[in-house]
């Protein structure tokens, strides 16, 4: 059976504890997944093009701070 690359997830959230909980949840569903976390929209814009992410999850509270995005 061919090897599949691990699921790659980019999390964007200002709250470290929330990132930790989401990361633990994803690892329960996708063992061996790659999770990267950033804490601002600016960091997200830098990180997003760096990899072929399977999921990009952003806290909607960050989007509310920047309605023009």
Residue pairs with C-beta under 8 A, 6 or more apart in sequence:
6 30
6 32
6 33
6 34
7 26
7 30
7 33
7 34
7 54
7 55
8 33
8 34
8 36
8 51
8 52
8 53
8 54
8 55
9 26
9 30
9 33
9 34
9 35
9 36
9 53
9 54
9 55
9 56
9 57
10 36
10 37
10 38
10 44
10 47
10 48
10 51
10 53
10 55
10 56
10 57
11 19
11 22
11 23
11 35
11 36
11 37
11 38
11 57
12 37
12 38
12 39
12 40
12 41
12 43
12 44
12 56
12 57
12 58
12 59
12 62
13 19
13 22
13 37
13 39
13 57
13 58
13 59
13 62
14 39
14 40
14 59
14 61
14 62
15 59
16 39
18 59
19 37
22 57
23 35
23 37
26 33
26 35
27 33
27 35
36 47
36 51
38 44
38 46
38 47
40 62
41 58
41 62
41 63
41 65
41 66
41 69
44 56
44 58
48 56
63 69
